[in-house]
Amino acid sequence: MEEKGKSKTEVFERLKEFKKRDMTHRSGRILGSMCTCPHPVGLKAYQMFLESNLGDPGLFSGTKAMEDEVMLMLGDLLGKRDIHGHIITGGTEANIMAMRAARNTARLQKPEITEPEIVVPRSAHFSFKKAADMLCLNIREAELDGNYKVDIRSVEDLISDKTVAVVAVAGTTELGKVDPVEDLSNICLENDIYLHVDAAFGGYSIPFLNEIGYELPQFDFNLRGVCSITIDPHKMGLAPIPTGGILFREKRYLEAMSIETPYLTEDRQSTIVGTRTGASTAATWALMKYLGREGYIKISKQCMEITKLLHDGVIESGYEVVTEPQLNIVAFRSKEIAVDEIAERLEKLGWAVSISSYPRAIRIIVMPHIKKEHVNAFLKDLKYIY
């Protein structure tokens, strides 16, 4: 730390230097991220509530009322208006909370379980490994079928009397696949097991795409076995980072992991973090009110149209698409060039792509900041490196 502070001019000049080293979503060159340019309405709302702390909601009753409204709107979107939950930092925190709720609920119902297990797809986000490590859970990893969705038979084989939760994914991180959640819901109901759906990516697009005829699988609270859902407003919801959401079918799941908070304005707290910005809630509320279903349908539709453009262009360029896109992700590879080599050549041309682990492939996520002109420029370079 400086002995004597610098002038504002000096500080902000230095900040500009740091900023110049960052890539921007707006450039259209970030192709491997599930985040995007935050919408200006969300940014303004976020800035208005930077001082609010939902970890002490009695001091910020207006912000708490906003969060309650957001829960109603998200519940309405996901099949059950009277849900319970919070706006938090993102999918990782949401998934950890869900696994904690499942473990603690199981402890109350089945105290004989001393080595709890969770069954997750091979395609599950790495946050479940964090959850397992933090919560002393054993992970049982289910295999995927030929379309890279969780294999139902594999899940059934892994369920035991130690299973406290099964995880499904609605929009896998690597390929954007939607697991057969309806089948998993039936299995979990039959076995009295908690079912969590990680819809961090797909939660803000699947409902809207289904409204315009895409016929994606059901994944939400309309399925009776679904106990909780992760949904990330800072992905397809266009909210600023960090903005995540965790929704529970019943309040008892939040209560199962709540602890006393004697010196705050609420008696108990269920979230992992204590101090919790209300800015993320304000941004989510503002965007859902401003864009509405019509706005989000338009965004989701545009992303899928550009996904189709990219998909067809990749094939025309001589590459192999590993699976037909279900959401706005395209993964491809070459028979002649190694995946790592493709990524390296693209990076030299200024493109930031990512590589999926199973199967190994170049992975492009067509987020709202990706426009047709960006895809056309990318395809031109893709042909060039072939």
Salt bridges, closest charged atoms under 4 A:
GLU13 OE2 - LYS16 NZ 3.55
GLU17 OE1 - ARG14 NH1 2.88
GLU67 OE2 - HIS86 ND1 3.38
GLU67 OE2 - ARG276 NH1 2.64
ASP68 OD1 - LYS64 NZ 2.57
ASP76 OD2 - ARG293 NH1 3.76
ASP82 OD1 - LYS80 NZ 3.00
GLU115 OE1 - LYS162 NZ 3.54
GLU117 OE1 - ARG140 NH1 3.37
GLU143 OE1 - ARG122 NH1 3.88
GLU211 OE2 - ARG293 NH2 2.68
ASP232 OD2 - HIS234 NE2 3.34
ASP232 OD2 - LYS235 NZ 2.37
GLU250 OE1 - ARG252 NE 2.62
GLU260 OE2 - ARG268 NH1 3.91
GLU305 OE2 - LYS301 NZ 2.59
ASP312 OD2 - LYS308 NZ 2.58
ASP312 OD1 - HIS311 ND1 2.93
GLU320 OE1 - ARG333 NE 3.10
GLU324 OE2 - HIS311 NE2 3.22
ASP340 OD1 - ARG360 NH2 2.82
GLU341 OE2 - ARG345 NE 2.86
GLU344 OE2 - LYS348 NZ 3.73
